[in-house]
Amino acid sequence: MSESPAWLRILSRSAAALLGGYAFSYAATACLARILPLSPADAVLVATLPAFIFYTLAILWAFASRDALRAWVPLALAAPLMLIGFWPQALGWLA
């Protein structure tokens, strides 16, 4: 099996870092805001602060991972976090 060109691997990692990192940090923030035992306004404020750390870690993960496929792991982790963070809206969409 031939290896893909270097520019394609870099493009994939960059897309994983930008798009996957954004989706992961957005989903993690929504999940954290949902599960924090605070008033809604305070929960959103407190959950938003670590979003910068989540995004930075996802970008670092994308470029430190062994291959381009593993770089997309944060995007895969975003799906269950989104379900937790947006479950009332998801129930409204399903109904």
Backbone as ProteinMPNN parsed JSONL, in Angstrom:
{"seq_chain_A": "MSESPAWLRILSRSAAALLGGYAFSYAATACLARILPLSPADAVLVATLPAFIFYTLAILWAFASRDALRAWVPLALAAPLMLIGFWPQALGWLA", "coords_chain_A": {"N_chain_A": [[0.848, -1.184, 0.0], [0.63, 2.124, -0.916], [1.951, 5.128, 0.448], [0.239, 8.122, 1.34], [0.574, 11.386, -0.213], [2.747, 13.906, 1.206], [1.676, 16.504, 1.427], [-1.032, 16.0, 1.526], [-1.335, 14.615, 3.917], [-0.578, 16.618, 5.701], [-2.561, 18.504, 5.183], [-4.797, 17.059, 6.05], [-4.215, 16.765, 8.807], [-4.17, 19.461, 9.517], [-6.831, 20.21, 8.998], [-8.058, 18.522, 10.823], [-7.054, 19.601, 13.176], [-8.076, 22.249, 13.134], [-10.92, 22.091, 12.493], [-11.801, 19.735, 13.862], [-10.759, 20.291, 16.39], [-12.176, 22.619, 17.03], [-14.826, 21.653, 17.041], [-14.621, 19.769, 19.101], [-13.913, 21.398, 21.336], [-16.148, 23.058, 21.456], [-18.217, 21.204, 21.898], [-17.35, 20.066, 24.315], [-17.472, 22.279, 25.987], [-20.235, 22.829, 25.948], [-21.182, 20.463, 27.092], [-19.953, 20.554, 29.63], [-21.134, 22.897, 30.622], [-23.739, 22.013, 30.853], [-23.608, 20.009, 32.841], [-22.559, 21.163, 35.131], [-23.225, 22.081, 38.489], [-24.493, 24.728, 38.788], [-26.024, 28.006, 38.515], [-27.615, 28.642, 35.347], [-26.369, 30.826, 33.909], [-23.941, 31.198, 35.286], [-22.85, 28.645, 34.978], [-22.388, 28.507, 32.216], [-20.495, 30.54, 31.938], [-18.369, 29.583, 33.553], [-17.84, 27.184, 32.232], [-16.972, 28.054, 29.77], [-14.433, 29.105, 30.101], [-12.352, 26.993, 30.239], [-12.439, 26.257, 27.571], [-10.573, 27.33, 25.82], [-8.292, 25.959, 26.549], [-9.079, 23.343, 25.922], [-9.274, 23.55, 23.118], [-6.652, 24.208, 22.395], [-5.294, 21.897, 23.29], [-6.46, 19.99, 21.618], [-5.501, 20.816, 19.128], [-2.744, 20.477, 19.512], [-2.775, 17.701, 19.883], [-3.549, 16.833, 17.323], [-1.311, 17.352, 15.725], [0.67, 15.993, 17.041], [0.017, 13.362, 16.969], [0.423, 9.946, 15.848], [-0.358, 9.194, 13.254], [-2.362, 10.489, 10.512], [-4.983, 9.621, 10.721], [-5.418, 9.123, 13.439], [-5.344, 11.699, 14.284], [-7.862, 12.689, 14.066], [-9.28, 11.938, 16.304], [-10.221, 13.736, 18.421], [-12.502, 14.814, 17.161], [-14.146, 12.592, 16.992], [-14.576, 12.174, 19.694], [-16.119, 14.34, 20.231], [-18.755, 13.816, 19.54], [-20.222, 12.173, 21.574], [-20.027, 14.03, 23.657], [-21.458, 16.161, 22.625], [-24.015, 15.073, 22.564], [-24.582, 14.918, 25.297], [-24.357, 17.616, 26.021], [-26.274, 18.9, 24.455], [-28.739, 17.638, 24.825], [-31.508, 18.4, 25.486], [-32.249, 19.968, 23.244], [-31.793, 18.092, 21.246], [-33.757, 16.19, 21.819], [-35.988, 17.704, 21.182], [-35.586, 17.97, 18.434], [-35.929, 15.354, 17.62], [-38.56, 14.839, 18.2]], "CA_chain_A": [[0.0, 0.0, 0.0], [1.457, 3.321, -1.003], [1.658, 6.165, 1.431], [-0.322, 9.321, 0.712], [1.546, 12.476, -0.315], [2.96, 14.679, 2.436], [0.768, 17.65, 1.491], [-2.355, 15.516, 1.904], [-1.28, 14.323, 5.352], [-0.548, 17.907, 6.403], [-3.9, 19.071, 5.034], [-5.692, 16.313, 6.931], [-3.916, 17.14, 10.19], [-4.603, 20.852, 9.716], [-8.299, 20.202, 9.083], [-8.398, 17.9, 12.102], [-6.736, 20.548, 14.241], [-8.975, 23.398, 13.115], [-12.337, 21.709, 12.563], [-11.999, 18.788, 14.952], [-10.503, 20.993, 17.648], [-13.29, 23.517, 17.309], [-15.997, 20.835, 17.402], [-14.376, 19.181, 20.414], [-13.987, 22.407, 22.391], [-17.536, 23.512, 21.525], [-19.004, 20.144, 22.532], [-16.921, 19.932, 25.709], [-18.002, 23.433, 26.708], [-21.675, 22.619, 26.121], [-21.355, 19.367, 28.05], [-19.58, 21.049, 30.949], [-22.156, 23.855, 31.051], [-24.946, 21.255, 31.18], [-23.476, 19.167, 34.036], [-22.127, 21.916, 36.31], [-24.365, 22.393, 39.374], [-24.547, 26.17, 39.011], [-27.084, 28.644, 37.744], [-27.249, 28.544, 33.928], [-25.42, 31.863, 33.483], [-22.638, 30.895, 35.875], [-22.341, 27.41, 34.381], [-21.862, 28.838, 30.887], [-19.283, 31.327, 32.142], [-17.308, 28.706, 34.057], [-17.532, 26.177, 31.208], [-16.316, 28.687, 28.634], [-13.034, 29.391, 30.396], [-11.414, 25.959, 29.782], [-12.573, 25.984, 26.137], [-9.312, 27.672, 25.183], [-7.376, 24.843, 26.832], [-9.54, 22.204, 25.12], [-8.935, 23.789, 21.711], [-5.199, 24.107, 22.283], [-4.914, 20.485, 23.428], [-6.88, 19.267, 20.409], [-4.555, 21.173, 18.065], [-1.491, 19.772, 19.809], [-3.008, 16.281, 19.624], [-3.61, 16.59, 15.876], [0.023, 17.361, 15.13], [1.554, 15.078, 17.76], [-0.424, 11.982, 16.79], [1.286, 9.119, 15.007], [-0.784, 9.265, 11.858], [-3.432, 11.457, 10.275], [-6.261, 9.073, 11.167], [-5.516, 9.362, 14.883], [-5.504, 13.137, 14.511], [-9.29, 12.977, 14.072], [-9.89, 11.417, 17.535], [-11.057, 14.727, 19.12], [-13.809, 14.944, 16.505], [-14.935, 11.432, 17.406], [-14.958, 12.388, 21.089], [-17.089, 15.431, 20.302], [-20.136, 13.319, 19.367], [-20.922, 11.919, 22.843], [-20.111, 15.261, 24.441], [-22.558, 16.943, 22.059], [-25.277, 14.481, 23.015], [-24.802, 15.329, 26.684], [-24.524, 19.066, 26.1], [-27.448, 19.399, 23.721], [-29.819, 16.652, 24.85], [-32.875, 18.938, 25.367], [-32.487, 20.349, 21.853], [-31.853, 16.856, 20.456], [-35.088, 15.614, 22.022], [-36.911, 18.526, 20.41], [-35.413, 17.66, 17.006], [-36.429, 14.018, 17.359], [-40.009, 14.803, 18.398]], "C_chain_A": [[0.887, 1.238, 0.0], [0.994, 4.357, 0.016], [1.144, 7.408, 0.709], [0.736, 10.431, 0.677], [1.614, 13.296, 0.977], [1.978, 15.837, 2.542], [-0.633, 17.226, 1.908], [-2.415, 15.18, 3.396], [-1.292, 15.612, 6.172], [-1.917, 18.58, 6.333], [-4.894, 18.379, 5.959], [-5.464, 16.677, 8.39], [-4.364, 18.574, 10.482], [-6.115, 20.947, 9.832], [-8.749, 19.582, 10.396], [-8.147, 18.863, 13.253], [-7.75, 21.685, 14.289], [-10.431, 23.003, 13.323], [-12.621, 20.766, 13.728], [-11.772, 19.431, 16.309], [-11.627, 21.926, 18.027], [-14.523, 22.727, 17.754], [-15.826, 20.238, 18.793], [-14.513, 20.224, 21.518], [-15.41, 22.931, 22.558], [-18.411, 22.482, 22.25], [-18.627, 19.978, 24.001], [-17.442, 21.084, 26.556], [-19.502, 23.277, 26.955], [-21.961, 21.529, 27.142], [-21.061, 19.839, 29.471], [-20.612, 22.034, 31.486], [-23.435, 23.136, 31.481], [-24.812, 20.54, 32.536], [-23.015, 19.923, 35.279], [-23.333, 22.277, 37.168], [-24.393, 23.87, 39.769], [-25.772, 26.733, 38.298], [-26.663, 28.63, 36.274], [-26.223, 29.582, 33.471], [-24.021, 31.588, 34.025], [-22.022, 29.642, 35.267], [-21.745, 27.672, 32.999], [-20.552, 29.609, 31.024], [-18.119, 30.447, 32.586], [-16.904, 27.675, 33.005], [-16.791, 26.771, 30.023], [-14.827, 28.908, 28.882], [-12.081, 28.272, 29.961], [-11.528, 25.619, 28.299], [-11.285, 26.305, 25.388], [-8.277, 26.567, 25.388], [-7.769, 23.631, 26.01], [-9.11, 22.352, 23.66], [-7.428, 23.655, 21.487], [-4.739, 22.658, 22.371], [-5.319, 19.678, 22.198], [-5.946, 19.573, 19.237], [-3.223, 20.468, 18.285], [-1.624, 18.28, 19.527], [-2.953, 15.976, 18.125], [-2.217, 16.522, 15.255], [1.009, 16.443, 15.854], [1.173, 13.617, 17.551], [0.432, 11.268, 15.753], [0.918, 9.175, 13.532], [-1.993, 10.194, 11.743], [-4.786, 10.935, 10.733], [-6.463, 9.298, 12.664], [-5.682, 10.838, 15.213], [-6.972, 13.516, 14.625], [-9.999, 12.464, 15.323], [-10.7, 12.48, 18.281], [-12.429, 14.932, 18.484], [-14.707, 13.775, 16.874], [-15.389, 11.567, 18.86], [-16.007, 13.491, 21.229], [-18.525, 14.931, 20.222], [-20.819, 12.992, 20.692], [-21.023, 13.159, 23.727], [-21.238, 16.155, 23.943], [-23.909, 16.395, 22.507], [-25.596, 14.879, 24.445], [-25.114, 16.821, 26.753], [-25.801, 19.588, 25.48], [-28.627, 18.436, 23.778], [-31.213, 17.261, 24.835], [-33.216, 19.345, 23.928], [-32.595, 19.112, 20.97], [-33.203, 16.167, 20.62], [-36.137, 16.4, 21.267], [-36.809, 18.251, 18.919], [-36.008, 16.304, 16.664], [-37.949, 13.952, 17.449], [-40.764, 15.395, 17.241]], "O_chain_A": [[1.788, 1.369, 0.829], [-0.179, 4.437, 0.38], [1.571, 7.705, -0.407], [1.687, 10.406, 1.458], [0.647, 13.361, 1.736], [1.492, 16.13, 3.634], [-1.348, 17.987, 2.561], [-3.423, 15.432, 4.056], [-1.942, 15.684, 7.215], [-2.376, 19.161, 7.317], [-5.733, 19.032, 6.578], [-6.424, 16.877, 9.134], [-4.876, 18.862, 11.564], [-6.628, 21.685, 10.673], [-9.705, 20.05, 11.015], [-8.937, 18.933, 14.194], [-8.229, 22.046, 15.365], [-11.098, 23.517, 14.221], [-13.566, 20.974, 14.488], [-12.498, 19.156, 17.265], [-11.996, 22.023, 19.197], [-15.183, 23.092, 18.727], [-16.774, 20.204, 19.577], [-15.161, 19.965, 22.531], [-15.836, 23.218, 23.676], [-19.233, 22.832, 23.097], [-19.501, 19.769, 24.842], [-17.812, 20.888, 27.713], [-19.983, 23.562, 28.052], [-22.873, 21.656, 27.958], [-21.821, 19.561, 30.399], [-20.931, 22.01, 32.675], [-24.137, 23.604, 32.377], [-25.778, 20.467, 33.295], [-23.074, 19.376, 36.381], [-24.353, 22.728, 36.646], [-24.324, 24.206, 40.951], [-26.466, 26.021, 37.572], [-25.467, 28.609, 35.983], [-25.304, 29.251, 32.723], [-23.033, 31.728, 33.305], [-20.81, 29.581, 35.062], [-20.704, 27.112, 32.657], [-19.601, 29.344, 30.289], [-17.013, 30.555, 32.054], [-15.726, 27.331, 32.906], [-16.053, 26.062, 29.339], [-14.041, 28.894, 27.935], [-11.059, 28.582, 29.349], [-10.783, 24.769, 27.812], [-10.943, 25.621, 24.423], [-7.481, 26.281, 24.493], [-6.904, 22.954, 25.455], [-8.641, 21.395, 23.044], [-6.989, 23.059, 20.503], [-3.877, 22.238, 21.599], [-4.591, 18.777, 21.783], [-5.637, 18.685, 18.442], [-2.643, 19.924, 17.346], [-0.701, 17.661, 18.997], [-2.372, 14.972, 17.714], [-1.977, 15.717, 14.355], [2.08, 16.151, 15.321], [1.935, 12.724, 17.921], [1.072, 11.891, 14.906], [1.794, 9.199, 12.667], [-2.566, 10.623, 12.745], [-5.655, 11.725, 11.1], [-7.566, 9.628, 13.1], [-6.117, 11.183, 16.312], [-7.302, 14.546, 15.213], [-11.225, 12.549, 15.395], [-11.793, 12.163, 18.749], [-13.407, 15.193, 19.184], [-15.912, 13.955, 17.051], [-16.479, 11.115, 19.211], [-16.703, 13.561, 22.242], [-19.426, 15.558, 20.78], [-21.918, 13.492, 20.93], [-21.996, 13.32, 24.463], [-21.897, 16.829, 24.735], [-24.833, 17.156, 22.795], [-26.752, 15.148, 24.773], [-26.03, 17.236, 27.462], [-26.349, 20.597, 25.923], [-29.443, 18.421, 22.857], [-32.084, 16.671, 24.196], [-34.324, 19.101, 23.451], [-33.403, 19.085, 20.042], [-33.736, 15.616, 19.657], [-37.091, 15.814, 20.756], [-37.814, 18.288, 18.209], [-36.528, 16.107, 15.566], [-38.562, 13.084, 16.828], [-41.995, 15.434, 17.262]]}, "name": "protein", "num_of_chains": 1, "seq": "MSESPAWLRILSRSAAALLGGYAFSYAATACLARILPLSPADAVLVATLPAFIFYTLAILWAFASRDALRAWVPLALAAPLMLIGFWPQALGWLA"}
